[in-house]
Amino acid sequence: MKYLVTGGAGFIGCNFVRDLLQSGDSVEKVVVLDSLTYAGNLDNLADIISESDLRLEILPHGLLGLQLEGVAQRALDGVEVVVHLAAESHVDRSIQSAETAVRTNIEGTFRLLEACRRFPKIQRIIHISTDEVYGASACIDEIAFDESIQLRPRNPYAASKAAGEQLAYSYYVTYGLPVIIARPTNNYGPYQFPEKLIPLFVYKALRDEPLPVYGDGRQIRDWLHVGDHCRAIECLTEKGIVGQVYNIVGGNEHQNIEIVRLILDELGKPDSLIKHVADRPGHDIRYHLDGSKLAKLGWQPQVDWEQGMRETIRWFADHYDWLEASYQRGQDFFAKWYKDY
């Protein structure tokens, strides 16, 4: 099988690419399409690149680069499975300026879908969306959102992801593209860029800097280990029904403040580093999803939550050089971004 992985040098993408190349001879080639701005980083694939695996090809282009002459041909020629992970996924920045999220998550998805129409060998397009498209669940409401619930995104990032997946579905209906939509819950694991809660707070805690917790920190998220997410994508590639939507649920609902305290406990740092700050606009209190549809295909999460979380915290602590370099790259990138904005 030949794969195209958009965003393949990012957090989930690099873990998925690594799994593919380690899965055996059935994977003929993996093409990574990545803009390599700040979160997409070739250091995330350094171990694979150093092995000179000829099955890996990296195209340093964003989704909009598919318009350039020859890029779509190089990216998609002979490809049987497309895994679409590339996205602008930072909620706070989408609130400050929605344009980047709209261009990448909507227009970029459009460019990918248009390109895929020219390559009939494609058997599956796994479009990775997010649980945030559902909007907030009320904590007193125990009814989990299944895939049929009306979408009510409450921030520009979530709205752009909802629009992108609706566009993908329309290409299934109108043009017959073999689209499958996945809505995973909060991912955690190695190589996550330090703008997200766990790697950012590990970085700050190691430096004895305050950890800024939004509001009272009682927002609830379901946590999904990136390894389990990768296995879910593989399951959808093999068993998913074209035109369907699947929630990918870790089954580990915890308040953000619990995660912060676990980080401090694992690193031996005091709770006094916690600093409560004003909540962000439209902050969803909870996402509560029903994962039974994917479970019927035979997938279940395998990583124990506390063990996986502690191992992830230790991974970032043990890879402090990577963590610091990633953080600084992001600071430099967005210093220019804010100036231009």
Secondary structure, 3 states (H helix, E strand, C coil): CEEEEECCCCHHHHHHHHHHHCCCCCCCEEEEECCCCCCCCHHHHHHHHHCCCCCEEEECCCHHHHHCCCHHHHHHCCCCEEEECCCCCCHHHHHHCCHHHHHHHHHHHHHHHHHHCCCCCCCEEEEECCHHHHCCCCCCCCCCECCCCCCCCCCHHHHHHHHHHHHHHHHHHHHCCCEEEEEECEEECCCCCCCCHHHHHHHHHHCCCCEEEECCCCCEEEEEEHHHHHHHHHHHHHHCCCCCEEEECCCCEEEHHHHHHHHHHHHCCCHHHEEEECCCCCCCCECCECCHHHHCCCCCCCCCHHHHHHHHHHHHHHCHHHHHHHHHHHHHHHHHHHHHC
